[in-house]
Amino acid sequence: MENQKKQKPEILLDDRMILESAEELLHKEYLHYPYRDNIRIIHTMAENGIYHKIYWLADAWAQTECPVWDMRKQTAGITRESRVCKLYVTHYLDNTLLHPKPMHIEHQTVLYLCMDQIRPDRIQSVCDAWEAFQPEWIQTDAAAAELLLEYARKGLLTGNFHFRYIEIINTCSSTLCRQLMDLADCVVKKVWISAIFGYYAMENGAGTMELLEENVAVEESGGRAVFSSKQNLLMPIRFYKTDHAVSLADPFAGTPENVPLRLNFKESRNSRFLYLKEGVRLCASLFRRPVEFINEKTGQMIQQIQIIQKEEDVFAIYVGLHPAYFGWKDEIKKMFCEYLYIEELSMAEYRFSFAQGLLTQEGCFFTNELERNQNGTE
């Protein structure tokens, strides 16, 4: 994917700086009338487990999806009125975190399906919901898509339903996309979404990744892409250094200022699956749920978290706490298990380690050492 090279970045932001400077990044004039009733808060977990709340004007967030809607219509005939099934971990209504439900319908055209339902003993209820609702397309992440592909091959997906389009959010291998396309006999596209930038890249009709230049500007620093938001007026984040690689498309053409850049999107370092007993896999993103519930109850007590699966029922959890809450360690242990809302995980052994402020060690949000051992790696 290529994009015109822009000006040289100034101060580069990373996730640590965004967390520490969140108040300063807000343009507070948008927190008052007539904008205050149009604010949407997007919750996200960075690659290294740092927790962010990014403030948007709701109209601006929706605007970032407009070019993706155009692509959906051109490639698969999907419109805003088409029925969709969206797989989710947590769901907010008017910035209020809702108690998790297996599935629910909003606006008559959106079926929200919780990712904890994507497991062998519950997949039949998913099929029943699809047959009743008849979604025309699905939006999911790669982990849930891989599980659905596995269940389809095993004959566990039953019912009379047919999808015209499957949209994979963020990291997804081309192999998985081709397998889904062959099995479902429909259009499969990858789309990149960030709480910081909204929709910022997509796979176009030609099958190549296209940066959405109306939403994000890109520069280069040390071989890595630096993004700046164009749509977020309330909390504009500029010169954010990503892990995506970037290089000159043709280093021998023109001058460095006008040669297009080529972006190569980096695969996530996070493990996609956690394992229950008897080899049952669940989407690892479900571990975001207790963190978001704890922070909604306490006002962002958890600043960073890194989870490592050691055994099928043993997890090491490293928590970076806001210093004002460092005495709440016992309460956090209790709330973490309570807000998992998954019985088998609530009964697992969790070995907590706490730090004041952000963690000092390198790492990512979730690492599954069982996968590494199975793959023969350290």
Buried (B, 14 or more C-beta within 10 A) or exposed (E): BBBEBBEEBEEBBEBBBBBEEBEEBBEEEBEEEEBEEBBBBBBBBBBBBBBBBBBBBBEBBBBBBEBBBEBBBEBBEBEEEBBBBBBBBBBBEEBEBEEBEEBBBEEEBBBBBBBBBBBBEEBEEBBEBBEEBBBBBBBBBBBBBBBBBBBBEEEBBBBEBEBBBBBBBBBBEEEBBEBBBEBBEBBBBBBBBBBBBBBBBBBBEEEEBBBBBBBBBBBBBEEBBBBBBBBBBBBBBBBBBBEBBBBBBEEEEEEEEEBBBBBEBBEBBBBBBBBBEEEBBBBBBBBBBBBBBBBBEBEBBBBBBBBBBBEBBBBBBBBBBBEEBEEBBEBBBEBBBEBBBBEBBBEBEBEBEBBEBBBEEEBBBBBBBBBEEEEEEE
